[in-house]
Amino acid sequence: MPRRSGNQVEPLLIDRAAAAELPSAEAVREWAREKRAFVSSVMSELPEERYAVAAGIRAVGLRVVMFEEFGGRDADPEEAYLAEVEGSDIYIGILGRRYGKPLKSRYSATHAEYLHAEKHALRMAVWTLAAPDREGHEQSFLDEVRTFYVAPEFRTAADLQRQVDERLRAIAAEDLAPWCKLGNVIFRAMEVKDRGSTIQVTARVKDDTVARALEEMRGDRYNRGTNAQFTWAGRSKYVKVGEVHVTTTTARSKMFRLELEIQDGPQENMMEVSIGGKSSADLTELSLRSVLFGEPNPLADQYMGFASEIADPLAPLRENRVSEEIIRPLSELLITELLVGTGRARSVIRYRLGVAIRGHRNLSLSWEAPSRYSNERPALRSVKGEVNI
């Protein structure tokens, strides 16, 4: 993480205007071409809404997956539902007044599908009918959903269809223009090409301060270019900024093409560290629980240097007060940089950040710990708790 001096973290420069930019209809259609959206609800309660959701999905270009179109199956119905969830990319839940009949698992079909979608890391989108007389189990289910997700209300099928269309296009924008971090500069990329030894990044930048910071990173005959950590899409590499090509497209945006050379970075070698019977993976998990959730670290009273202490990766977001629409991807970037960028993790497998409730959010994170041997199966680590951002 970039620093000014001593332990003072350098402020983030964020292209906030990029959050509102949506990709072209052609780009969304191409993105949607091979994607599937699973529709989940109590069928008998919300038939009109289900077909409205299906229409919204098709308008964007995704394939609809719903029970009404399954056809005959020589399989247990519950297993068939869950298999279709696994084969989908996006889960779309519609919660009404009724919970539905409990299955063998004691969950309703909708609840079981929701949990299965979470387990298999589908993109999640849930809506709820504006209703004052919800069943108790359904209200508890909704409360569970809202621990991690915004679940907007709808009043009519047409209103729901419009919201589904907008949400799917926003998901497309997140995939087509992922947030990236180069040093202390955060922006959205139109394309990232990882060529093994080099990375080429194409981005449209709207913020003048962000644009100026990127231009100043370029190398010239007097300056070999900035060395910095580059983080994107669950990955993080230490790079040297080479060529920076800039095209002014309008008065309010610039097109950048960045040429980044992958370097041997100053990663902390945690592979062989073992302290107090704790492996390097144990130390990372303990430190993360301590710095994120305030849990006591059993090694805190021992002076262990870098091995047992890490900086709070979310501190820069508290200072920048970012909007709700970008806080999840930006917080994921910072945690990915901390874990993957320092060699504490091979990759971040799953990341969830809930909505703010009385100033706190639920955070759930899973990552692959580094392997000591090439044929060793990576160990999966997870933490879960409340954070204040």
C-alpha positions as CSV (number, residue, x, y, z in Angstrom):
1,M,0.0,0.0,0.0
2,P,1.5,3.4,-1.0
3,R,2.7,5.6,1.8
4,R,3.8,9.2,2.3
5,S,6.3,8.8,5.0
6,G,6.7,6.6,8.1
7,N,3.4,4.7,8.5
8,Q,1.1,7.3,7.1
9,V,-1.0,5.9,4.3
10,E,-1.1,7.9,1.1
11,P,-4.7,9.1,0.3
12,L,-6.6,7.3,-2.4
13,L,-7.3,9.1,-5.7
14,I,-10.6,7.7,-7.0
15,D,-12.3,8.3,-10.4
16,R,-15.7,8.6,-8.8
17,A,-17.4,9.9,-11.9
18,A,-16.7,6.5,-13.6
19,A,-19.2,4.8,-11.3
20,A,-22.1,6.2,-13.3
21,E,-20.8,5.2,-16.7
22,L,-22.6,2.3,-18.3
23,P,-21.4,0.2,-21.3
24,S,-23.0,0.4,-24.7
25,A,-26.0,-1.8,-25.5
26,E,-23.8,-3.8,-27.9
27,A,-21.3,-4.5,-25.2
28,V,-24.0,-5.6,-22.8
29,R,-25.6,-7.9,-25.4
30,E,-22.2,-9.6,-26.0
31,W,-21.6,-9.9,-22.3
32,A,-25.0,-11.5,-21.8
33,R,-24.9,-13.9,-24.7
34,E,-23.7,-17.0,-22.8
35,K,-25.0,-16.0,-19.3
36,R,-27.9,-17.6,-17.4
37,A,-30.1,-15.9,-14.8
38,F,-32.0,-18.2,-12.3
39,V,-35.4,-16.9,-11.2
40,S,-36.4,-17.9,-7.7
41,S,-39.7,-17.3,-5.8
42,V,-42.8,-19.0,-4.5
43,M,-44.4,-19.8,-7.9
44,S,-48.0,-19.8,-6.9
45,E,-47.9,-16.4,-5.2
46,L,-46.0,-14.4,-7.8
47,P,-46.7,-15.7,-11.4
48,E,-47.1,-12.3,-13.0
49,E,-44.0,-11.0,-11.4
50,R,-42.0,-14.1,-12.5
51,Y,-42.9,-13.5,-16.1
52,A,-42.1,-9.8,-15.8
53,V,-38.6,-10.7,-14.4
54,A,-38.1,-13.2,-17.3
55,A,-39.0,-10.4,-19.8
56,G,-36.5,-8.1,-18.1
57,I,-33.8,-10.7,-18.3
58,R,-34.4,-11.4,-22.0
59,A,-34.4,-7.7,-22.8
60,V,-30.8,-7.6,-21.6
61,G,-29.9,-10.7,-23.5
62,L,-29.4,-13.4,-20.8
63,R,-31.0,-16.8,-20.9
64,V,-33.8,-17.3,-18.4
65,V,-33.7,-20.3,-16.1
66,M,-37.1,-20.9,-14.3
67,F,-39.2,-23.9,-13.3
68,E,-41.9,-23.1,-15.8
69,E,-39.4,-23.9,-18.6
70,F,-37.6,-26.9,-17.2
71,G,-39.7,-29.5,-18.9
72,G,-39.9,-33.1,-17.8
73,R,-37.0,-34.4,-15.6
74,D,-36.2,-37.9,-14.4
75,A,-34.8,-36.5,-11.1
76,D,-35.7,-35.4,-7.7
77,P,-37.3,-31.9,-8.0
78,E,-35.1,-30.4,-5.3
79,E,-32.0,-31.7,-6.9
80,A,-33.1,-30.5,-10.3
81,Y,-33.6,-26.9,-8.9
82,L,-30.2,-26.8,-7.3
83,A,-28.5,-28.3,-10.3
84,E,-30.0,-25.4,-12.4
85,V,-28.8,-22.9,-9.8
86,E,-25.2,-24.3,-10.1
87,G,-25.3,-23.9,-13.8
88,S,-26.4,-20.3,-13.7
89,D,-24.4,-17.0,-13.4
90,I,-26.9,-14.8,-11.6
91,Y,-29.5,-15.5,-9.0
92,I,-32.7,-13.4,-9.1
93,G,-34.9,-13.8,-6.0
94,I,-38.4,-12.4,-5.6
95,L,-39.7,-12.4,-2.0
96,G,-43.4,-11.9,-1.3
97,R,-45.7,-12.6,1.6
98,R,-45.4,-16.4,1.7
99,Y,-42.3,-18.4,2.7
100,G,-43.3,-21.6,0.9
101,K,-43.5,-25.2,1.9
102,P,-40.3,-26.5,3.7
103,L,-38.4,-29.2,2.0
104,K,-36.4,-32.1,3.5
105,S,-33.7,-29.5,4.3
106,R,-36.3,-27.6,6.4
107,Y,-35.8,-24.6,4.0
108,S,-38.4,-23.6,1.4
109,A,-37.4,-24.1,-2.2
110,T,-36.7,-20.3,-2.6
111,H,-34.5,-20.2,0.5
112,A,-32.6,-23.4,-0.5
113,E,-32.0,-21.9,-3.9
114,Y,-30.7,-18.7,-2.4
115,L,-28.3,-20.5,-0.1
116,H,-27.1,-22.7,-3.0
117,A,-26.5,-19.7,-5.1
118,E,-24.4,-18.1,-2.4
119,K,-22.5,-21.3,-1.9
120,H,-21.6,-21.4,-5.6
121,A,-20.7,-17.7,-5.7
122,L,-23.4,-16.5,-8.2
123,R,-24.1,-12.8,-8.6
124,M,-27.0,-12.1,-6.3
125,A,-30.0,-9.8,-6.9
126,V,-33.1,-9.9,-4.7
127,W,-36.3,-7.9,-4.6
128,T,-39.2,-7.9,-2.2
129,L,-42.8,-7.1,-2.6
130,A,-43.9,-4.1,-0.6
131,A,-46.2,-5.9,1.8
132,P,-47.0,-5.3,5.5
133,D,-48.4,-8.8,6.2
134,R,-45.4,-11.0,5.5
135,E,-45.3,-14.4,7.1
136,G,-42.8,-14.8,10.0
137,H,-40.5,-17.2,8.2
138,E,-40.5,-15.0,5.1
139,Q,-39.6,-11.9,7.2
140,S,-36.8,-13.8,8.8
141,F,-35.6,-14.9,5.3
142,L,-35.7,-11.3,4.1
143,D,-33.8,-10.1,7.2
144,E,-31.1,-12.7,6.4
145,V,-30.9,-11.5,2.8
146,R,-30.6,-7.9,3.9
147,T,-27.6,-8.8,6.1
148,F,-25.5,-8.8,2.9
149,Y,-27.6,-7.4,0.1
150,V,-29.8,-4.5,-0.8
151,A,-33.3,-5.9,-1.5
152,P,-35.3,-3.1,-3.0
153,E,-39.1,-3.1,-2.8
154,F,-41.4,-3.3,-5.8
155,R,-45.2,-2.6,-6.0
156,T,-46.1,-3.8,-9.5
157,A,-44.8,-6.3,-12.0
158,A,-43.8,-3.5,-14.4
159,D,-41.9,-1.8,-11.7
160,L,-40.0,-5.0,-10.9
161,Q,-39.2,-5.6,-14.6
162,R,-37.7,-2.1,-14.9
163,Q,-35.6,-2.7,-11.8
164,V,-34.3,-6.1,-13.0
165,D,-33.3,-4.6,-16.3
166,E,-31.4,-1.8,-14.6
167,R,-29.7,-4.1,-12.1
168,L,-28.5,-6.5,-14.8
169,R,-27.0,-3.7,-16.8
170,A,-25.2,-2.5,-13.7
171,I,-23.8,-6.0,-13.2
172,A,-22.7,-6.0,-16.8
173,A,-20.9,-2.7,-16.2
174,E,-19.1,-4.1,-13.2
175,D,-17.8,-7.1,-15.3
176,L,-17.0,-5.1,-18.4
177,A,-15.3,-2.2,-16.6
178,P,-13.7,-3.6,-13.5
179,W,-12.3,-1.3,-10.8
180,C,-8.4,-1.3,-10.7
181,K,-5.9,0.1,-8.4
182,L,-2.4,1.3,-9.5
183,G,-0.5,2.6,-6.5
184,N,-2.9,4.9,-4.8
185,V,-5.0,5.6,-7.9
186,I,-8.3,3.8,-8.4
187,F,-10.1,3.8,-11.8
188,R,-12.3,1.6,-14.0
189,A,-10.6,-0.3,-16.8
190,M,-12.3,-1.0,-20.2
191,E,-9.8,-3.9,-20.8
192,V,-6.9,-5.6,-18.9
193,K,-4.6,-7.9,-20.9
194,D,-2.3,-10.0,-18.7
195,R,0.5,-11.2,-21.1
196,G,2.6,-12.9,-18.4
197,S,5.5,-10.5,-18.3
198,T,3.5,-7.3,-19.1
199,I,0.0,-6.0,-18.5
200,Q,-1.8,-3.6,-20.9
201,V,-4.6,-1.6,-19.4
202,T,-7.1,0.5,-21.3
203,A,-9.3,2.9,-19.4
204,R,-11.5,6.0,-19.8
205,V,-10.8,8.4,-17.0
206,K,-13.1,11.3,-16.1
207,D,-11.5,12.8,-13.0
208,D,-8.8,15.4,-13.8
209,T,-6.8,14.6,-10.6
210,V,-6.8,10.8,-11.4
211,A,-5.8,11.5,-15.0
212,R,-2.9,13.8,-13.9
213,A,-1.7,11.2,-11.4
214,L,-1.6,8.4,-14.1
215,E,0.2,10.7,-16.6
216,E,2.9,11.5,-13.9
217,M,3.6,7.7,-13.5
218,R,5.0,7.4,-17.1
219,G,8.7,6.8,-17.7
220,D,10.9,9.1,-19.7
221,R,14.6,9.4,-20.4
222,Y,15.2,10.9,-16.9
223,N,12.7,8.8,-15.0
224,R,12.3,5.0,-15.5
225,G,8.7,5.1,-14.5
226,T,6.8,4.5,-11.3
227,N,7.0,1.2,-9.4
228,A,3.6,0.3,-7.8
229,Q,1.2,-2.5,-7.0
230,F,-1.5,-3.1,-9.6
231,T,-4.6,-4.8,-8.4
232,W,-7.7,-5.9,-10.4
233,A,-10.2,-8.8,-10.5
234,G,-8.9,-10.7,-7.6
235,R,-5.3,-10.4,-8.7
236,S,-2.4,-8.2,-7.7
237,K,1.1,-7.7,-9.3
238,Y,4.0,-5.5,-8.6
239,V,4.7,-3.5,-11.8
240,K,6.8,-0.7,-13.3
241,V,4.8,1.8,-15.3
242,G,6.3,2.1,-18.8
243,E,4.5,3.9,-21.6
244,V,1.4,5.9,-20.8
245,H,-0.6,6.9,-23.9
246,V,-3.3,9.5,-23.5
247,T,-6.1,10.6,-25.9
248,T,-8.4,13.4,-25.0
249,T,-11.8,12.2,-26.2
250,T,-14.1,14.9,-24.8
251,A,-13.7,17.9,-22.5
252,R,-14.6,15.6,-19.6
253,S,-12.7,12.4,-20.2
254,K,-9.4,11.0,-21.4
255,M,-8.6,7.6,-22.9
256,F,-5.5,5.9,-21.3
257,R,-3.4,3.0,-22.5
258,L,-1.0,1.9,-19.8
259,E,1.9,-0.5,-20.4
260,L,2.9,-2.2,-17.2
261,E,6.0,-4.4,-16.7
262,I,5.7,-7.1,-14.1
263,Q,8.5,-6.9,-11.5
264,D,9.7,-9.0,-8.6
265,G,7.9,-7.2,-5.9
266,P,8.8,-6.5,-2.2
267,Q,6.4,-9.3,-1.1
268,E,6.7,-10.5,2.5
269,N,7.9,-14.1,2.5
270,M,5.4,-15.8,4.8
271,M,5.8,-19.3,3.5
272,E,8.2,-20.8,6.1
273,V,7.2,-18.6,9.1
274,S,5.8,-20.5,12.1
275,I,5.3,-18.9,15.5
276,G,3.9,-20.4,18.6
277,G,2.7,-23.4,16.7
278,K,0.9,-21.2,14.2
279,S,1.6,-21.6,10.5
280,S,1.9,-18.6,8.2
281,A,-1.7,-19.1,7.0
282,D,-2.8,-19.2,10.7
283,L,-0.9,-15.9,11.3
284,T,-2.6,-14.2,8.4
285,E,-6.0,-15.3,9.5
286,L,-5.4,-14.2,13.2
287,S,-4.1,-10.8,12.1
288,L,-7.0,-10.3,9.7
289,R,-9.6,-11.1,12.3
290,S,-7.8,-8.7,14.7
291,V,-7.5,-5.8,12.3
292,L,-10.9,-6.1,10.6
293,F,-13.2,-7.3,13.4
294,G,-11.3,-6.3,16.5
295,E,-10.9,-9.9,17.7
296,P,-8.0,-10.4,20.2
297,N,-4.8,-11.7,18.7
298,P,-3.2,-14.3,20.9
299,L,0.3,-13.2,19.6
300,A,-0.3,-9.5,20.3
301,D,1.8,-9.5,23.5
302,Q,4.8,-11.1,21.7
303,Y,7.0,-9.1,19.4
304,M,6.8,-11.0,16.1
305,G,7.5,-8.2,13.6
306,F,5.7,-8.3,10.3
307,A,4.6,-11.9,10.6
308,S,1.7,-11.4,13.0
309,E,0.7,-7.8,12.3
310,I,-0.8,-6.2,9.2
311,A,-2.2,-2.8,8.5
312,D,-6.0,-2.2,8.3
313,P,-6.7,-2.4,4.5
314,L,-10.0,-0.6,4.9
315,A,-8.6,2.5,6.6
316,P,-8.3,4.5,3.4
317,L,-12.1,4.1,2.7
318,R,-13.0,5.6,6.1
319,E,-11.0,8.7,5.2
320,N,-12.4,9.0,1.7
321,R,-16.2,8.5,2.4
322,V,-17.0,6.7,-0.8
323,S,-20.5,6.2,-2.0
324,E,-22.6,3.1,-1.4
325,E,-22.5,2.0,-5.1
326,I,-18.7,1.6,-5.1
327,I,-17.8,0.7,-1.5
328,R,-18.0,-3.0,-2.2
329,P,-15.7,-3.2,-5.2
330,L,-13.2,-0.8,-3.7
331,S,-13.0,-2.6,-0.4
332,E,-12.5,-5.8,-2.2
333,L,-9.6,-4.2,-4.2
334,L,-7.9,-3.1,-1.0
335,I,-8.2,-6.5,0.7
336,T,-7.0,-8.3,-2.4
337,E,-4.0,-6.0,-2.5
338,L,-3.2,-6.8,1.1
339,L,-3.5,-10.6,0.7
340,V,-2.5,-11.4,-2.8
341,G,-0.1,-8.4,-3.3
342,T,2.0,-9.5,-0.2
343,G,2.0,-13.2,-1.0
344,R,-0.3,-14.1,1.9
345,A,-2.9,-15.5,-0.5
346,R,-2.8,-17.0,-4.0
347,S,-6.2,-15.5,-4.8
348,V,-9.4,-14.2,-3.2
349,I,-12.1,-16.7,-3.8
350,R,-15.1,-15.0,-2.4
351,Y,-15.9,-11.6,-1.0
352,R,-19.2,-10.2,0.4
353,L,-19.8,-6.9,2.1
354,G,-23.2,-6.2,3.5
355,V,-25.2,-3.0,3.7
356,A,-24.6,-0.6,6.5
357,I,-26.7,-1.2,9.6
358,R,-26.2,1.3,12.4
359,G,-22.7,2.1,11.1
360,H,-21.6,-1.6,10.7
361,R,-21.4,-4.0,7.8
362,N,-21.1,-7.8,7.7
363,L,-18.0,-8.9,5.8
364,S,-17.3,-12.4,4.6
365,L,-14.0,-13.3,2.9
366,S,-12.5,-16.6,1.6
367,W,-9.0,-17.0,0.0
368,E,-6.6,-19.6,-1.0
369,A,-3.5,-19.7,1.1
370,P,-0.1,-20.2,-0.7
371,S,1.1,-23.8,-1.1
372,R,4.6,-24.8,0.1
373,Y,4.9,-27.5,-2.6
374,S,3.8,-27.4,-6.3
375,N,1.7,-30.6,-5.9
376,E,0.1,-29.4,-2.6
377,R,-3.6,-28.6,-2.7
378,P,-4.2,-25.0,-1.7
379,A,-5.8,-24.5,1.7
380,L,-9.0,-22.5,1.8
381,R,-9.3,-19.9,4.6
382,S,-12.3,-17.8,5.6
383,V,-13.2,-15.0,8.0
384,K,-16.5,-13.4,8.8
385,G,-17.5,-10.6,11.1
386,E,-18.6,-6.9,11.4
387,V,-16.5,-4.0,10.0
388,N,-17.0,-0.3,10.4
389,I,-16.9,1.5,7.0
